[in-house]
Amino acid sequence: MHCPTSNSFTYNQSLCACNPGFLYNTTTTTCTPFTVSNAAAFYVGTGVDYSLHLPETILSFDSIKKYTRSQDVFLGGTLVMIVIWLLFCFVVRFGSVGDGRTIWFKIRWWISRLDVCFATRHWLDDQKVVKKRKTELGGAFSIASCILFIGLFAALVYKNISRRSIEVHSVVAANAPDLTSFSNDMEFNITAISTMSCSNLRNLGTLLMGKPGFLDFRASPLSTFANFSCQNTTNGPMVTLKCSNCQLIRDNFYTSWQFIDLPNIPASAVGFEFNLTSRDRLNKNHVSFVSGILKKGSHMSAEFVTFRGNNPNILQFNLFPRIYRNKHGLKLIEPLFHEFIPGSSFGEINQLRASLQNSSNGLVNITLSVNLLSSYIVEVDNQNLLGPVGFFADLGGLYCVSIGLFFYFLVQFEYRFKRFRREDKVFRRIRNRKKAQEHWDKLRKYVVLTWGRGSVPREDGNVALTSCCSGIFMKSNQNEGSLSKRKQHTRKDTISFNKKVSIPDDKVLQKERSDDVDNRNAHWQQPPCTAANDIPLPPSLGLV
């Protein structure tokens, strides 16, 4: 490598190396510090995964989860809607109602018609009959209570869906037949983050089982347990161990390998990356995994270190057999990251230079240690927390809270402001007057279309009774009389029943009938009639 201008040093007078904890970037030909976020320092995730992922360009699940992580989104949205509704009702009250034809009156009238929750629960005087009243204030609070109830109901449903059950883990003792029933495909990936390649790899191929010094200690070829390989990646050489249909009987097994110095490629690493997966052979969609990046050990004080030397870097993992009863008896061996024991490392430039110049330190030793927790098996099952009785009890409580809260506001408003107690009467009076005027206008149009414009009285004066048109009220130009004292007079063709009058003969009767018909024709042909005070008494008619 060519010596960068900064964050590097020389050794053996002609070779260059990056400072401890710095990694050489072949693209930019610079030494950059190797940093790891706190979330990825030890492990990224563990547990059961269904491996059903859509591309982020189609649907971003992280952005959705960020806004639907709790019930706050429902409660916040409900509060905003209630505030907007009440503010709208408050602003509408500043509009003029006029004679009932303005848009403000129509809006306020329909708000009062929305009084569905408090129609019979308004202000009542003592010893008064309970009447169904619909007011604008009651309509505003009725809709507000409905919005609150719907929002709380949505939050309740979300809670029941997201937390309808809890996961219960029970531990049972395991025996050999139980362990042999686990049929999993396992894969171990260990990457040395460095500028090395697979050409630096040595001594991979031996598997040690049991504990050294005990009778169960065994050494066997690694190929009897798993297929192993090495692959060059952008982060460094990755050693892969794949085990198909793993039969894990021994509690402890481990294997080691080394990266040695090559010309112009020293054996050194700034960190390690691991990824362990376990997959069910029968159902490939279920996988249990653990992965992460290791930068340094917990006891190290130096921020940036470079691993190099004889002492091994030990990565310890535990394998825990689990039976998922809630997933049709799925059996998975769950890998768990247990501990990282760092080996030889250097945090100062002089120490690292001395190690690079010493051939005995020219290796990076890595050991993968796996412990099978075979004494017990964890059984995972779900326990339902949702029942119909509890759900309806919660629902009834939400309804009572929604109605009771705004009923309290309604009572306080009507108690402190007397004009709210008679809002319904004011609105009904304006609306009735408007409807009466509309009906009168329809009647006038009907008369105009039926008998002509001259038959309709003008509305520019007081109404007076006339002797024509069979008792129709007409307005006089002299503005005489009072509308409250006018009465409808008896029609001229009204038959008078008088038992004392003798029955006339046919000739007299025909004569009187003809006179009556003439009088009627003359009456319709007359222009405006005289006032009702000048109407003569009708002629007496005998029985027909």
Secondary structure, DSSP 8 states (H G I E B T S, - for coil): ----SSSEEEETTTEEEE-TTEEEETTTTEEEE----STTSS-SEEEEE------TTT--HHHHHHHSSSTHHHHHHHHHHHHHHHHHHHHHTTS--TTTTSHHHHHHHHHHHT--SSTT-S---TT--------HHHHHHHHHHHHHHHHHHHHHHHHHHHTSEEEEEEEEE--HHHHHT--EEEEEEEEEESS--GGGEE---EEEES-TTSTT-EEEEGGGT-EEEEEE-SSSEEEEEEEEEE---SSEEEEEEEEE-BTTB---BSEEEEEEEEEESS-TT-EEEEEEEE-S-TT---SS-EE-EEEEEEEEEEEEEEEEGGGTSEEEEEEEEEEEE--SEE-SHHHHHHHHT-GGG-EEEEEEEEEE--SEEEEEEEEE---HHHHHHHHHHHHHHHHHHHHHHHHHHHHH-GGGGGHHHHHHHHHHHHHHHHHHHHHHHHHHHHH-GGGS--SSS-EEEBSSTTT-EEE-TT--S-GGG------TT-----TTS----HHHHHHHHHHHHHHHHHHHHSSS--BGGG----------
